Amino acid sequence: MTDPTTTRGDTAITLFGAAGEVTGSCSLLEVDGARILVDFGLFQGDRRSERRNLELPEIDFASLDAVLVTHAHVDHCGRLPMLVQRGFGGPVFCTDLTAALLQRVLRGSARLQRIRLDEFREGRAPEAVPLWREGTPPPEASVERVNGAEAGVGLDDLEPPVLYGDSEVEELLHLLQPLPLGARARISEHVSVRFGHAGHVHGAAHAIVEDDRSDKALAVFSGDVGSPHTGLLRPPDDLPPCRLLVLESTRGDRLIQDSDDPDHELAAVLDEVRSIDGTLLLPTFALGRAQTLLWRLATASRRGHLEGLLVVLDAPMAAFVLDRMREHPEQFAPGPARLLAEGTDPLWIEHVHRLHSRRQSLKHAGRRSTVVLAGSGFCDAGPILHHFQEGLPKPHVRVGLSGWHPEGSLGWGLLRNCSHARIDGEEVEVLAGMRRLEGYSGHANAEELANWASSGPSRPDAIVLNHGTDPSRTALGQRLRSLGHEHLLTPVPNERTVC
């Protein structure tokens, strides 16, 4: 078990996940006698990565004073119900907006785990594999490895894990203590927490742990820091004075913006699709990417680029988040906030269909003059697969891909000109046109992260870099040092560091 003792004035941090990687976020903060867990997310990737979720860190969960949740992405919240299995019954603090989303996210996660296990045992697990023909391998990997003839052997034989059920989810939800941004909650005699706006996704926040005897925060956990260039959410709040900053580094090796004008790039694709009576397929994530794409599509609609096109939102969770966003205009960036103040819904699109069932989704597959937003963003499961089955073999279809895709995934392969795809046992030729759409990442790049870390009235005494690959952490560390930040730490997993 982690040693729970710290002397007054000491702050200890242990990263149990997302140390040298970008999933499984989990940090233990020990300060002034209080023991606080920040985030408890899923490891994501292939089956072997997923089964890591069964191996809980060596923490006495029952003795934790509190759990803080920065936002509702599953790599930050997906293992929360496992806490009650290990005896935790204390408060789980998050923003009020994140609490509303956790109701859907965690219940959906429990249901999806059961479905995936049933599909595996019945031989119906989703399959989405890029294929290459005639000796045209992608530059980063061999065709044999990507096509599963070598490194993938054995992975398909691993059962997908079931981590918790409905009862654990409901127990965890009863522990939630939602906080409006800026409101404080007491954790121990002198330690409290409040949340600041992070600008990453709806409800996302950085967690500020404070001591009422000090003008400096004891620690600030960035969560995921949003980019001010998405145009939908307002920029992150400035960093308060703090002794310790635990800073994400997901895009710490990315120094330039993805696109100077993402609206222009999307408009060009839409005009192309309209000119050929085509179809645009947009793989998306339900929380974050979907809402950003809808904001960009709404902007395109106001400029006439959606005329004659039907927009299909094939993601019920994305629609739920969209409605919650409209209830909280204080989250919006200046552009959409100004439209709202003028009486215009910034996310309104005239011709949009929300789909709520697989039957409805299958009915729309292959329809022309249509823009389809469908999960999942990694193109490895969900309704996007049957849209791909119908659309990839057709030259009038365009696929708009944005963000990062895991190596070997179908999205990764489509960006590298795979010639065919095997989807749920059916091999289809890829004749659709691929379009890379940049400027839709909800993560700040290296420059934006460094600027945010320097945005407060004083520099943090120390910065711990987490939630990024080691190359990303190294690159961001170099950039921070160039700005005068000296005390930088990159702990390995399970390494307890006293600051």
URBEL-V812689 format. One record per backbone hydrogen bond with DSSP energy under -0.5 kcal/mol. NH is the residue of the N-H (numbers start at 1). CO is the residue of the C=O. Records with the same first field share a line. If there is no record, write none. Layout:
# URBEL-V812689
NH: CO ; CO
This chain:
# URBEL-V812689
2: 58
10: 7
12: 30
13: 497
14: 28
15: 495
16: 14 ; 26
17: 26
18: 23
20: 18 ; 468
24: 42
25: 75
26: 17
27: 38
28: 14
29: 27 ; 36
30: 12
31: 29 ; 34
32: 10
34: 31
36: 29 ; 34
37: 66
38: 27
39: 37 ; 68
40: 76
41: 25
42: 74
50: 46
51: 47
52: 48 ; 49
53: 50
54: 51
55: 52
56: 54
59: 57
61: 59
62: 86
63: 60
64: 61
65: 35
66: 35
67: 91
68: 37
69: 93
76: 73
77: 73
78: 74
79: 40
80: 77
82: 79
83: 80
84: 81
85: 81
86: 82 ; 83
87: 84
88: 83
91: 65
92: 175
93: 67 ; 91
94: 177
96: 179
99: 95
100: 96
101: 97
102: 98
103: 99
104: 100 ; 101
105: 101
106: 102
107: 102 ; 103
108: 104
109: 105
110: 106
111: 107
112: 108
113: 109
114: 110
115: 111
116: 112
117: 113
118: 114
119: 115
120: 116
121: 117
122: 118
123: 120
124: 119
125: 119
129: 422
130: 408
131: 420
141: 138
146: 142
147: 143
148: 145
149: 144
150: 144
153: 150
155: 152
156: 152
157: 154
158: 155
163: 161
169: 165
170: 166
171: 167
172: 168
173: 169
174: 170
175: 172
176: 173
177: 92
179: 94
182: 195
183: 180
185: 193
187: 191
188: 191
192: 210
193: 185
194: 208
196: 206
198: 204
199: 204
204: 201
205: 70
206: 196
207: 221
208: 194
209: 207 ; 219
210: 192 ; 208
212: 190
214: 211
217: 241
218: 209
219: 209
220: 244
221: 207
222: 220 ; 246
225: 223
226: 198
230: 227
234: 331
237: 197
239: 452
243: 217
244: 218
245: 462
246: 220
247: 245 ; 464
249: 466 ; 467
252: 249
254: 251
255: 253
264: 261
265: 261
266: 262
267: 263
268: 264
269: 265
270: 266
271: 267
272: 268
273: 269
274: 270
275: 271
276: 272 ; 273
277: 274
278: 273
279: 396
280: 370
281: 279 ; 398
282: 280 ; 372
283: 281
284: 374
288: 286
289: 287
290: 285
292: 288
293: 289
294: 290
295: 291
296: 292
297: 293
298: 294
299: 295
300: 296
301: 297
302: 298
303: 299
304: 301
305: 300
307: 304
309: 306
310: 369
311: 351
312: 310 ; 371
313: 311 ; 353
314: 312 ; 373
315: 313
319: 315
320: 316
321: 317
322: 318
323: 319
324: 320
325: 321
326: 322
327: 323 ; 324
328: 325
331: 328
332: 329
333: 232
336: 231
337: 333
338: 334
339: 335
340: 336
341: 337
342: 338
343: 340
344: 339
346: 344
348: 345
352: 350
353: 311
355: 313 ; 353
361: 357
362: 358
363: 359
364: 360 ; 361
365: 361
367: 364
369: 278
370: 278
371: 310
372: 280 ; 370
373: 312 ; 371
374: 282 ; 372
375: 314
379: 376
384: 375
385: 382
387: 383
388: 384
389: 385
390: 386
391: 387
392: 388
394: 391
397: 394
398: 279
399: 433
400: 281 ; 398
401: 399 ; 435
409: 406
411: 378
413: 409
414: 410
415: 411
416: 413
417: 414
418: 413
419: 131
420: 131
421: 428
422: 129
423: 421 ; 426
424: 127 ; 422
426: 423
427: 425
428: 421 ; 426
430: 419
431: 392 ; 429
432: 392
433: 397
435: 399
437: 401 ; 435
438: 436
444: 225
446: 251 ; 254
447: 254
449: 445
450: 446
451: 447
452: 448
453: 449
454: 450
455: 452
461: 242
462: 243
463: 487
464: 245
465: 463 ; 489
466: 247 ; 464
467: 18
468: 21
470: 20
473: 469
474: 470
475: 471
476: 472
477: 473
478: 474
479: 475
480: 476
481: 477
482: 478
483: 479 ; 480
484: 481
485: 480
486: 484
488: 486
489: 463
494: 15
495: 492
496: 494
497: 13 ; 495
499: 11 ; 497
